[in-house]
Amino acid sequence: MFNRLLVREKLRQFYIEDNQQGDLASRIFDQQQTGTLTLLSKDTGVFCGTAVIEEGFRLLEPNATIDMKIDDGSTIMPGTVIATINAPVHVLLTMERIVLNLIQRMSGIASATHDLATKIAHTTTRLVDTRKTTPGLAIFEKYAVTVGGGYNHRRSLNDGLMLKDNHIAYSASVENAIEKAKSFLGPMDKIEIEIENESMLQAAIRSNVDIIMFDNQTPEWIQSHIHLVPDTIQTEASGNINTTNIEAYASTGVDFISVGALFYGQKALDISAKVVM
């Protein structure tokens, strides 16, 4: 679920950034003149962004009338009407681009997530995202993953502890890194560690971590080693996983597959806005 207060605050920041001296073009309109803006899909995919539409236009006009025609997670195609918004014309045109930029990106992420999640829906493996979000947009991008049928990995650096290659190198060994981490963790904190070979895998198992990530390993390598991991430790595959190989990774029996390209490798869906007065 979205934190509506945070969404509203983000939209306020985006508005200030885009309108530091006000919208010059909107001055041609009578400030009381109203109109109706229609959001229309020009692409095929999964829609995401209801809260952005509702909070965005009501940021400037609390009494704006917003009629959502579809819900988050709905399939859209060229010609699908997403929403109509009635408000002063200057409000509609001032907020149009901020809203469009966000819902197009969110819908693109939701669509890509849906495509990958569908490919492994017949397995017990869950698709998760990463922290490779766009700075400032994590709340929107991670929500889009859940709308598309995926799950959120860490939402911030405080959401569990992940030991990566640089942490291990600093500590001189897998065991040392895990021992240091356990010394300050609370009862609700989990430890995940990236492993790159069998020696690291064995060390992680001996140290009884919560999650082991097979980082940049082939499905064949994971398949031949996953039986070493006890049921008390969950497993994750990560690194260069895409539409062509995700089923092979899921077939290894890992609990999670993380895909960073959900954020940095997707195109935004094409959505247009038309105002009628």
ChimeraX commands (.cxc) that place a marker at each C-alpha (Angstrom):
marker #1 position 0.00,0.00,0.00 radius 0.5
marker #1 position 1.06,3.55,-0.71 radius 0.5
marker #1 position 1.84,5.97,2.09 radius 0.5
marker #1 position -0.47,8.71,0.83 radius 0.5
marker #1 position 1.13,11.39,3.01 radius 0.5
marker #1 position 4.56,10.62,1.55 radius 0.5
marker #1 position 3.15,10.53,-1.98 radius 0.5
marker #1 position 1.57,13.94,-1.41 radius 0.5
marker #1 position 4.83,15.35,-0.06 radius 0.5
marker #1 position 6.80,13.98,-3.01 radius 0.5
marker #1 position 4.33,15.50,-5.46 radius 0.5
marker #1 position 4.57,18.82,-3.62 radius 0.5
marker #1 position 8.36,18.73,-4.02 radius 0.5
marker #1 position 8.07,17.87,-7.72 radius 0.5
marker #1 position 5.60,20.72,-8.22 radius 0.5
marker #1 position 7.90,23.23,-6.53 radius 0.5
marker #1 position 10.82,22.03,-8.64 radius 0.5
marker #1 position 8.81,22.45,-11.86 radius 0.5
marker #1 position 7.06,25.70,-10.93 radius 0.5
marker #1 position 9.54,27.82,-9.02 radius 0.5
marker #1 position 8.23,31.02,-10.62 radius 0.5
marker #1 position 4.82,29.69,-11.60 radius 0.5
marker #1 position 3.50,28.27,-14.89 radius 0.5
marker #1 position 3.86,31.12,-17.38 radius 0.5
marker #1 position 1.69,29.52,-20.06 radius 0.5
marker #1 position -1.23,29.00,-17.67 radius 0.5
marker #1 position -1.57,32.76,-17.27 radius 0.5
marker #1 position -3.46,32.93,-20.57 radius 0.5
marker #1 position -6.43,31.24,-18.90 radius 0.5
marker #1 position -9.08,32.76,-16.69 radius 0.5
marker #1 position -8.15,31.28,-13.29 radius 0.5
marker #1 position -11.79,30.23,-12.78 radius 0.5
marker #1 position -12.17,28.57,-16.17 radius 0.5
marker #1 position -12.70,24.83,-15.75 radius 0.5
marker #1 position -12.08,21.93,-18.09 radius 0.5
marker #1 position -11.86,18.16,-18.25 radius 0.5
marker #1 position -8.60,16.32,-18.74 radius 0.5
marker #1 position -8.73,12.76,-20.08 radius 0.5
marker #1 position -5.85,10.35,-19.52 radius 0.5
marker #1 position -5.73,7.92,-22.43 radius 0.5
marker #1 position -3.46,4.93,-22.99 radius 0.5
marker #1 position -1.58,4.73,-26.28 radius 0.5
marker #1 position 0.24,1.53,-25.29 radius 0.5
marker #1 position -0.41,-2.00,-24.04 radius 0.5
marker #1 position 0.56,-3.07,-20.53 radius 0.5
marker #1 position -0.39,-2.92,-16.85 radius 0.5
marker #1 position -1.60,0.38,-15.42 radius 0.5
marker #1 position -0.19,1.78,-12.17 radius 0.5
marker #1 position -0.63,5.22,-10.63 radius 0.5
marker #1 position -4.10,5.87,-9.20 radius 0.5
marker #1 position -2.74,7.61,-6.09 radius 0.5
marker #1 position -0.52,9.86,-8.20 radius 0.5
marker #1 position -3.49,11.02,-10.26 radius 0.5
marker #1 position -5.70,11.62,-7.25 radius 0.5
marker #1 position -3.12,13.29,-5.04 radius 0.5
marker #1 position -1.46,15.19,-7.88 radius 0.5
marker #1 position -4.43,17.17,-9.12 radius 0.5
marker #1 position -5.94,17.63,-5.66 radius 0.5
marker #1 position -2.64,19.11,-4.49 radius 0.5
marker #1 position -3.58,22.30,-6.33 radius 0.5
marker #1 position -7.35,21.89,-6.31 radius 0.5
marker #1 position -8.77,19.93,-3.36 radius 0.5
marker #1 position -12.22,19.99,-4.98 radius 0.5
marker #1 position -11.10,18.50,-8.29 radius 0.5
marker #1 position -13.49,15.82,-9.53 radius 0.5
marker #1 position -11.53,12.69,-10.42 radius 0.5
marker #1 position -13.21,9.72,-12.08 radius 0.5
marker #1 position -10.90,6.71,-12.25 radius 0.5
marker #1 position -12.07,4.37,-14.99 radius 0.5
marker #1 position -9.71,1.52,-14.08 radius 0.5
marker #1 position -7.77,0.28,-11.04 radius 0.5
marker #1 position -4.07,-0.28,-10.48 radius 0.5
marker #1 position -3.14,-3.64,-12.00 radius 0.5
marker #1 position -5.65,-3.37,-14.84 radius 0.5
marker #1 position -4.57,-4.27,-18.36 radius 0.5
marker #1 position -4.58,-1.28,-20.68 radius 0.5
marker #1 position -4.28,-1.03,-24.44 radius 0.5
marker #1 position -4.36,1.75,-27.02 radius 0.5
marker #1 position -7.61,3.67,-26.54 radius 0.5
marker #1 position -8.19,2.70,-22.89 radius 0.5
marker #1 position -9.50,5.67,-20.90 radius 0.5
marker #1 position -7.68,5.69,-17.57 radius 0.5
marker #1 position -9.31,8.66,-15.85 radius 0.5
marker #1 position -11.06,11.98,-16.34 radius 0.5
marker #1 position -10.33,14.97,-14.12 radius 0.5
marker #1 position -12.46,18.12,-13.89 radius 0.5
marker #1 position -10.76,21.19,-12.38 radius 0.5
marker #1 position -9.62,24.70,-13.30 radius 0.5
marker #1 position -7.75,24.50,-16.60 radius 0.5
marker #1 position -4.60,26.07,-15.20 radius 0.5
marker #1 position -4.46,23.32,-12.53 radius 0.5
marker #1 position -4.92,20.57,-15.10 radius 0.5
marker #1 position -2.15,21.84,-17.36 radius 0.5
marker #1 position 0.27,22.72,-14.56 radius 0.5
marker #1 position 0.10,19.21,-13.02 radius 0.5
marker #1 position -0.28,17.29,-16.30 radius 0.5
marker #1 position 3.38,16.58,-16.98 radius 0.5
marker #1 position 4.31,15.66,-13.40 radius 0.5
marker #1 position 1.46,13.16,-13.22 radius 0.5
marker #1 position 2.12,11.75,-16.69 radius 0.5
marker #1 position 5.85,11.28,-16.09 radius 0.5
marker #1 position 5.18,9.27,-12.95 radius 0.5
marker #1 position 2.30,7.09,-14.11 radius 0.5
marker #1 position 4.04,6.29,-17.39 radius 0.5
marker #1 position 7.15,5.10,-15.56 radius 0.5
marker #1 position 5.17,3.24,-12.91 radius 0.5
marker #1 position 3.06,1.50,-15.54 radius 0.5
marker #1 position 6.19,0.50,-17.47 radius 0.5
marker #1 position 7.68,-1.08,-14.35 radius 0.5
marker #1 position 4.40,-2.81,-13.48 radius 0.5
marker #1 position 4.17,-4.20,-17.02 radius 0.5
marker #1 position 7.74,-5.54,-17.02 radius 0.5
marker #1 position 7.22,-7.09,-13.59 radius 0.5
marker #1 position 4.01,-8.76,-14.75 radius 0.5
marker #1 position 5.77,-10.27,-17.77 radius 0.5
marker #1 position 8.53,-11.81,-15.64 radius 0.5
marker #1 position 6.25,-12.90,-12.78 radius 0.5
marker #1 position 3.96,-14.68,-15.24 radius 0.5
marker #1 position 6.85,-16.74,-16.58 radius 0.5
marker #1 position 7.54,-18.25,-13.13 radius 0.5
marker #1 position 3.98,-18.32,-11.78 radius 0.5
marker #1 position 3.94,-22.13,-12.05 radius 0.5
marker #1 position 6.88,-22.39,-9.61 radius 0.5
marker #1 position 7.28,-21.61,-5.92 radius 0.5
marker #1 position 9.92,-18.96,-6.65 radius 0.5
marker #1 position 8.98,-15.33,-6.02 radius 0.5
marker #1 position 10.16,-12.40,-8.13 radius 0.5
marker #1 position 11.61,-9.53,-6.07 radius 0.5
marker #1 position 13.09,-6.16,-6.91 radius 0.5
marker #1 position 16.33,-4.55,-5.74 radius 0.5
marker #1 position 17.52,-1.20,-4.37 radius 0.5
marker #1 position 18.51,-0.05,-7.88 radius 0.5
marker #1 position 15.74,2.52,-7.80 radius 0.5
marker #1 position 15.86,6.07,-9.13 radius 0.5
marker #1 position 16.82,8.38,-6.22 radius 0.5
marker #1 position 13.67,10.10,-4.99 radius 0.5
marker #1 position 11.31,7.73,-6.78 radius 0.5
marker #1 position 11.68,4.52,-4.77 radius 0.5
marker #1 position 8.19,4.71,-3.23 radius 0.5
marker #1 position 6.63,4.91,-6.71 radius 0.5
marker #1 position 8.86,2.33,-8.37 radius 0.5
marker #1 position 8.64,-0.28,-5.63 radius 0.5
marker #1 position 4.87,0.08,-5.44 radius 0.5
marker #1 position 4.73,-0.53,-9.20 radius 0.5
marker #1 position 6.56,-3.84,-8.72 radius 0.5
marker #1 position 3.87,-5.05,-6.31 radius 0.5
marker #1 position 1.12,-3.97,-8.73 radius 0.5
marker #1 position 2.81,-6.04,-11.44 radius 0.5
marker #1 position 2.83,-9.16,-9.27 radius 0.5
marker #1 position 6.31,-8.95,-7.77 radius 0.5
marker #1 position 7.54,-8.41,-4.22 radius 0.5
marker #1 position 9.78,-5.80,-2.64 radius 0.5
marker #1 position 13.26,-6.78,-1.48 radius 0.5
marker #1 position 14.91,-4.23,0.82 radius 0.5
marker #1 position 13.07,-0.91,0.81 radius 0.5
marker #1 position 15.98,0.90,2.46 radius 0.5
marker #1 position 19.36,0.16,4.02 radius 0.5
marker #1 position 17.63,-0.46,7.35 radius 0.5
marker #1 position 15.36,-3.14,5.91 radius 0.5
marker #1 position 17.60,-6.10,6.65 radius 0.5
marker #1 position 21.37,-6.40,6.36 radius 0.5
marker #1 position 23.03,-7.50,3.12 radius 0.5
marker #1 position 26.69,-8.42,3.06 radius 0.5
marker #1 position 28.17,-7.93,-0.40 radius 0.5
marker #1 position 31.63,-8.44,-1.85 radius 0.5
marker #1 position 33.01,-5.15,-0.48 radius 0.5
marker #1 position 31.77,-5.88,3.05 radius 0.5
marker #1 position 33.36,-9.33,2.92 radius 0.5
marker #1 position 36.63,-8.00,1.51 radius 0.5
marker #1 position 36.87,-5.45,4.34 radius 0.5
marker #1 position 36.25,-8.14,6.95 radius 0.5
marker #1 position 38.77,-10.51,5.37 radius 0.5
marker #1 position 36.36,-13.47,5.37 radius 0.5
marker #1 position 32.71,-14.47,5.18 radius 0.5
marker #1 position 32.77,-15.67,8.79 radius 0.5
marker #1 position 34.24,-12.42,10.11 radius 0.5
marker #1 position 31.69,-10.30,8.26 radius 0.5
marker #1 position 28.78,-12.35,9.59 radius 0.5
marker #1 position 30.15,-12.42,13.14 radius 0.5
marker #1 position 30.48,-8.63,13.19 radius 0.5
marker #1 position 26.97,-8.22,11.78 radius 0.5
marker #1 position 25.42,-10.53,14.37 radius 0.5
marker #1 position 27.05,-8.56,17.18 radius 0.5
marker #1 position 24.75,-5.56,16.70 radius 0.5
marker #1 position 21.61,-6.92,15.03 radius 0.5
marker #1 position 18.24,-6.78,16.74 radius 0.5
marker #1 position 15.78,-9.71,16.95 radius 0.5
marker #1 position 13.86,-8.61,13.84 radius 0.5
marker #1 position 16.91,-8.08,11.61 radius 0.5
marker #1 position 17.90,-10.65,8.98 radius 0.5
marker #1 position 21.27,-11.23,7.37 radius 0.5
marker #1 position 21.64,-11.97,3.66 radius 0.5
marker #1 position 25.01,-12.66,2.09 radius 0.5
marker #1 position 26.19,-12.84,-1.51 radius 0.5
marker #1 position 28.29,-15.89,-2.39 radius 0.5
marker #1 position 30.37,-16.41,-5.51 radius 0.5
marker #1 position 31.80,-19.89,-5.07 radius 0.5
marker #1 position 31.43,-23.10,-3.07 radius 0.5
marker #1 position 33.88,-22.02,-0.37 radius 0.5
marker #1 position 31.80,-18.92,0.37 radius 0.5
marker #1 position 28.64,-20.99,0.27 radius 0.5
marker #1 position 29.95,-23.42,2.87 radius 0.5
marker #1 position 31.09,-20.56,5.11 radius 0.5
marker #1 position 27.66,-18.91,4.91 radius 0.5
marker #1 position 25.96,-22.18,5.80 radius 0.5
marker #1 position 28.26,-22.74,8.78 radius 0.5
marker #1 position 27.52,-19.21,9.99 radius 0.5
marker #1 position 23.78,-19.85,9.76 radius 0.5
marker #1 position 22.72,-16.72,7.87 radius 0.5
marker #1 position 19.09,-16.11,7.01 radius 0.5
marker #1 position 19.38,-15.84,3.23 radius 0.5
marker #1 position 22.07,-16.86,0.76 radius 0.5
marker #1 position 22.21,-15.09,-2.59 radius 0.5
marker #1 position 23.73,-16.96,-5.51 radius 0.5
marker #1 position 25.27,-13.97,-7.26 radius 0.5
marker #1 position 26.02,-14.17,-10.98 radius 0.5
marker #1 position 25.90,-17.95,-11.01 radius 0.5
marker #1 position 24.44,-20.07,-13.80 radius 0.5
marker #1 position 21.25,-22.07,-13.23 radius 0.5
marker #1 position 23.35,-25.22,-13.63 radius 0.5
marker #1 position 25.76,-24.19,-10.86 radius 0.5
marker #1 position 22.91,-23.30,-8.52 radius 0.5
marker #1 position 21.15,-26.58,-9.29 radius 0.5
marker #1 position 24.25,-28.54,-8.37 radius 0.5
marker #1 position 24.81,-26.70,-5.07 radius 0.5
marker #1 position 21.43,-25.72,-3.68 radius 0.5
marker #1 position 20.99,-29.12,-2.04 radius 0.5
marker #1 position 23.79,-28.13,0.38 radius 0.5
marker #1 position 21.66,-25.33,1.84 radius 0.5
marker #1 position 19.52,-26.42,4.83 radius 0.5
marker #1 position 15.79,-25.65,4.84 radius 0.5
marker #1 position 16.36,-23.08,7.60 radius 0.5
marker #1 position 18.17,-20.80,5.14 radius 0.5
marker #1 position 16.35,-19.18,2.23 radius 0.5
marker #1 position 17.97,-18.77,-1.17 radius 0.5
marker #1 position 18.02,-16.10,-3.86 radius 0.5
marker #1 position 19.38,-15.93,-7.39 radius 0.5
marker #1 position 20.54,-12.61,-8.83 radius 0.5
marker #1 position 22.57,-11.20,-11.69 radius 0.5
marker #1 position 21.77,-10.87,-15.41 radius 0.5
marker #1 position 18.39,-12.57,-15.11 radius 0.5
marker #1 position 15.90,-11.70,-17.84 radius 0.5
marker #1 position 12.91,-12.98,-19.80 radius 0.5
marker #1 position 14.96,-15.60,-21.62 radius 0.5
marker #1 position 16.51,-17.32,-18.59 radius 0.5
marker #1 position 14.26,-16.59,-15.61 radius 0.5
marker #1 position 12.41,-19.91,-15.92 radius 0.5
marker #1 position 15.70,-21.81,-15.80 radius 0.5
marker #1 position 16.64,-20.00,-12.59 radius 0.5
marker #1 position 13.23,-20.67,-11.04 radius 0.5
marker #1 position 13.55,-24.36,-11.88 radius 0.5
marker #1 position 16.56,-24.60,-9.52 radius 0.5
marker #1 position 14.22,-24.22,-6.55 radius 0.5
marker #1 position 15.51,-20.91,-5.20 radius 0.5
marker #1 position 13.05,-19.04,-2.98 radius 0.5
marker #1 position 13.58,-15.66,-4.66 radius 0.5
marker #1 position 14.84,-14.20,-7.92 radius 0.5
marker #1 position 15.87,-10.53,-7.83 radius 0.5
marker #1 position 15.97,-8.44,-11.00 radius 0.5
marker #1 position 17.50,-4.96,-10.95 radius 0.5
marker #1 position 16.47,-4.31,-14.56 radius 0.5
marker #1 position 12.87,-3.91,-13.39 radius 0.5
marker #1 position 13.93,-0.33,-12.64 radius 0.5
marker #1 position 16.76,0.63,-14.95 radius 0.5
marker #1 position 15.90,-1.43,-18.02 radius 0.5
marker #1 position 12.27,-0.60,-18.72 radius 0.5
marker #1 position 10.56,1.86,-21.03 radius 0.5
marker #1 position 7.66,3.98,-19.83 radius 0.5
marker #1 position 4.22,3.21,-21.21 radius 0.5
marker #1 position 2.84,5.83,-23.57 radius 0.5
marker #1 position -0.09,7.70,-21.96 radius 0.5
marker #1 position -1.53,10.97,-23.26 radius 0.5
marker #1 position -3.53,13.80,-21.69 radius 0.5
marker #1 position -6.12,15.87,-23.52 radius 0.5
marker #1 position -7.98,18.84,-22.05 radius 0.5
marker #1 position -11.45,19.89,-23.25 radius 0.5
marker #1 position -12.97,23.16,-22.04 radius 0.5
marker link #1:1,2 radius 0.2
marker link #1:2,3 radius 0.2
marker link #1:3,4 radius 0.2
marker link #1:4,5 radius 0.2
marker link #1:5,6 radius 0.2
marker link #1:6,7 radius 0.2
marker link #1:7,8 radius 0.2
marker link #1:8,9 radius 0.2
marker link #1:9,10 radius 0.2
marker link #1:10,11 radius 0.2
marker link #1:11,12 radius 0.2
marker link #1:12,13 radius 0.2
marker link #1:13,14 radius 0.2
marker link #1:14,15 radius 0.2
marker link #1:15,16 radius 0.2
marker link #1:16,17 radius 0.2
marker link #1:17,18 radius 0.2
marker link #1:18,19 radius 0.2
marker link #1:19,20 radius 0.2
marker link #1:20,21 radius 0.2
marker link #1:21,22 radius 0.2
marker link #1:22,23 radius 0.2
marker link #1:23,24 radius 0.2
marker link #1:24,25 radius 0.2
marker link #1:25,26 radius 0.2
marker link #1:26,27 radius 0.2
marker link #1:27,28 radius 0.2
marker link #1:28,29 radius 0.2
marker link #1:29,30 radius 0.2
marker link #1:30,31 radius 0.2
marker link #1:31,32 radius 0.2
marker link #1:32,33 radius 0.2
marker link #1:33,34 radius 0.2
marker link #1:34,35 radius 0.2
marker link #1:35,36 radius 0.2
marker link #1:36,37 radius 0.2
marker link #1:37,38 radius 0.2
marker link #1:38,39 radius 0.2
marker link #1:39,40 radius 0.2
marker link #1:40,41 radius 0.2
marker link #1:41,42 radius 0.2
marker link #1:42,43 radius 0.2
marker link #1:43,44 radius 0.2
marker link #1:44,45 radius 0.2
marker link #1:45,46 radius 0.2
marker link #1:46,47 radius 0.2
marker link #1:47,48 radius 0.2
marker link #1:48,49 radius 0.2
marker link #1:49,50 radius 0.2
marker link #1:50,51 radius 0.2
marker link #1:51,52 radius 0.2
marker link #1:52,53 radius 0.2
marker link #1:53,54 radius 0.2
marker link #1:54,55 radius 0.2
marker link #1:55,56 radius 0.2
marker link #1:56,57 radius 0.2
marker link #1:57,58 radius 0.2
marker link #1:58,59 radius 0.2
marker link #1:59,60 radius 0.2
marker link #1:60,61 radius 0.2
marker link #1:61,62 radius 0.2
marker link #1:62,63 radius 0.2
marker link #1:63,64 radius 0.2
marker link #1:64,65 radius 0.2
marker link #1:65,66 radius 0.2
marker link #1:66,67 radius 0.2
marker link #1:67,68 radius 0.2
marker link #1:68,69 radius 0.2
marker link #1:69,70 radius 0.2
marker link #1:70,71 radius 0.2
marker link #1:71,72 radius 0.2
marker link #1:72,73 radius 0.2
marker link #1:73,74 radius 0.2
marker link #1:74,75 radius 0.2
marker link #1:75,76 radius 0.2
marker link #1:76,77 radius 0.2
marker link #1:77,78 radius 0.2
marker link #1:78,79 radius 0.2
marker link #1:79,80 radius 0.2
marker link #1:80,81 radius 0.2
marker link #1:81,82 radius 0.2
marker link #1:82,83 radius 0.2
marker link #1:83,84 radius 0.2
marker link #1:84,85 radius 0.2
marker link #1:85,86 radius 0.2
marker link #1:86,87 radius 0.2
marker link #1:87,88 radius 0.2
marker link #1:88,89 radius 0.2
marker link #1:89,90 radius 0.2
marker link #1:90,91 radius 0.2
marker link #1:91,92 radius 0.2
marker link #1:92,93 radius 0.2
marker link #1:93,94 radius 0.2
marker link #1:94,95 radius 0.2
marker link #1:95,96 radius 0.2
marker link #1:96,97 radius 0.2
marker link #1:97,98 radius 0.2
marker link #1:98,99 radius 0.2
marker link #1:99,100 radius 0.2
marker link #1:100,101 radius 0.2
marker link #1:101,102 radius 0.2
marker link #1:102,103 radius 0.2
marker link #1:103,104 radius 0.2
marker link #1:104,105 radius 0.2
marker link #1:105,106 radius 0.2
marker link #1:106,107 radius 0.2
marker link #1:107,108 radius 0.2
marker link #1:108,109 radius 0.2
marker link #1:109,110 radius 0.2
marker link #1:110,111 radius 0.2
marker link #1:111,112 radius 0.2
marker link #1:112,113 radius 0.2
marker link #1:113,114 radius 0.2
marker link #1:114,115 radius 0.2
marker link #1:115,116 radius 0.2
marker link #1:116,117 radius 0.2
marker link #1:117,118 radius 0.2
marker link #1:118,119 radius 0.2
marker link #1:119,120 radius 0.2
marker link #1:120,121 radius 0.2
marker link #1:121,122 radius 0.2
marker link #1:122,123 radius 0.2
marker link #1:123,124 radius 0.2
marker link #1:124,125 radius 0.2
marker link #1:125,126 radius 0.2
marker link #1:126,127 radius 0.2
marker link #1:127,128 radius 0.2
marker link #1:128,129 radius 0.2
marker link #1:129,130 radius 0.2
marker link #1:130,131 radius 0.2
marker link #1:131,132 radius 0.2
marker link #1:132,133 radius 0.2
marker link #1:133,134 radius 0.2
marker link #1:134,135 radius 0.2
marker link #1:135,136 radius 0.2
marker link #1:136,137 radius 0.2
marker link #1:137,138 radius 0.2
marker link #1:138,139 radius 0.2
marker link #1:139,140 radius 0.2
marker link #1:140,141 radius 0.2
marker link #1:141,142 radius 0.2
marker link #1:142,143 radius 0.2
marker link #1:143,144 radius 0.2
marker link #1:144,145 radius 0.2
marker link #1:145,146 radius 0.2
marker link #1:146,147 radius 0.2
marker link #1:147,148 radius 0.2
marker link #1:148,149 radius 0.2
marker link #1:149,150 radius 0.2
marker link #1:150,151 radius 0.2
marker link #1:151,152 radius 0.2
marker link #1:152,153 radius 0.2
marker link #1:153,154 radius 0.2
marker link #1:154,155 radius 0.2
marker link #1:155,156 radius 0.2
marker link #1:156,157 radius 0.2
marker link #1:157,158 radius 0.2
marker link #1:158,159 radius 0.2
marker link #1:159,160 radius 0.2
marker link #1:160,161 radius 0.2
marker link #1:161,162 radius 0.2
marker link #1:162,163 radius 0.2
marker link #1:163,164 radius 0.2
marker link #1:164,165 radius 0.2
marker link #1:165,166 radius 0.2
marker link #1:166,167 radius 0.2
marker link #1:167,168 radius 0.2
marker link #1:168,169 radius 0.2
marker link #1:169,170 radius 0.2
marker link #1:170,171 radius 0.2
marker link #1:171,172 radius 0.2
marker link #1:172,173 radius 0.2
marker link #1:173,174 radius 0.2
marker link #1:174,175 radius 0.2
marker link #1:175,176 radius 0.2
marker link #1:176,177 radius 0.2
marker link #1:177,178 radius 0.2
marker link #1:178,179 radius 0.2
marker link #1:179,180 radius 0.2
marker link #1:180,181 radius 0.2
marker link #1:181,182 radius 0.2
marker link #1:182,183 radius 0.2
marker link #1:183,184 radius 0.2
marker link #1:184,185 radius 0.2
marker link #1:185,186 radius 0.2
marker link #1:186,187 radius 0.2
marker link #1:187,188 radius 0.2
marker link #1:188,189 radius 0.2
marker link #1:189,190 radius 0.2
marker link #1:190,191 radius 0.2
marker link #1:191,192 radius 0.2
marker link #1:192,193 radius 0.2
marker link #1:193,194 radius 0.2
marker link #1:194,195 radius 0.2
marker link #1:195,196 radius 0.2
marker link #1:196,197 radius 0.2
marker link #1:197,198 radius 0.2
marker link #1:198,199 radius 0.2
marker link #1:199,200 radius 0.2
marker link #1:200,201 radius 0.2
marker link #1:201,202 radius 0.2
marker link #1:202,203 radius 0.2
marker link #1:203,204 radius 0.2
marker link #1:204,205 radius 0.2
marker link #1:205,206 radius 0.2
marker link #1:206,207 radius 0.2
marker link #1:207,208 radius 0.2
marker link #1:208,209 radius 0.2
marker link #1:209,210 radius 0.2
marker link #1:210,211 radius 0.2
marker link #1:211,212 radius 0.2
marker link #1:212,213 radius 0.2
marker link #1:213,214 radius 0.2
marker link #1:214,215 radius 0.2
marker link #1:215,216 radius 0.2
marker link #1:216,217 radius 0.2
marker link #1:217,218 radius 0.2
marker link #1:218,219 radius 0.2
marker link #1:219,220 radius 0.2
marker link #1:220,221 radius 0.2
marker link #1:221,222 radius 0.2
marker link #1:222,223 radius 0.2
marker link #1:223,224 radius 0.2
marker link #1:224,225 radius 0.2
marker link #1:225,226 radius 0.2
marker link #1:226,227 radius 0.2
marker link #1:227,228 radius 0.2
marker link #1:228,229 radius 0.2
marker link #1:229,230 radius 0.2
marker link #1:230,231 radius 0.2
marker link #1:231,232 radius 0.2
marker link #1:232,233 radius 0.2
marker link #1:233,234 radius 0.2
marker link #1:234,235 radius 0.2
marker link #1:235,236 radius 0.2
marker link #1:236,237 radius 0.2
marker link #1:237,238 radius 0.2
marker link #1:238,239 radius 0.2
marker link #1:239,240 radius 0.2
marker link #1:240,241 radius 0.2
marker link #1:241,242 radius 0.2
marker link #1:242,243 radius 0.2
marker link #1:243,244 radius 0.2
marker link #1:244,245 radius 0.2
marker link #1:245,246 radius 0.2
marker link #1:246,247 radius 0.2
marker link #1:247,248 radius 0.2
marker link #1:248,249 radius 0.2
marker link #1:249,250 radius 0.2
marker link #1:250,251 radius 0.2
marker link #1:251,252 radius 0.2
marker link #1:252,253 radius 0.2
marker link #1:253,254 radius 0.2
marker link #1:254,255 radius 0.2
marker link #1:255,256 radius 0.2
marker link #1:256,257 radius 0.2
marker link #1:257,258 radius 0.2
marker link #1:258,259 radius 0.2
marker link #1:259,260 radius 0.2
marker link #1:260,261 radius 0.2
marker link #1:261,262 radius 0.2
marker link #1:262,263 radius 0.2
marker link #1:263,264 radius 0.2
marker link #1:264,265 radius 0.2
marker link #1:265,266 radius 0.2
marker link #1:266,267 radius 0.2
marker link #1:267,268 radius 0.2
marker link #1:268,269 radius 0.2
marker link #1:269,270 radius 0.2
marker link #1:270,271 radius 0.2
marker link #1:271,272 radius 0.2
marker link #1:272,273 radius 0.2
marker link #1:273,274 radius 0.2
marker link #1:274,275 radius 0.2
marker link #1:275,276 radius 0.2
marker link #1:276,277 radius 0.2
view
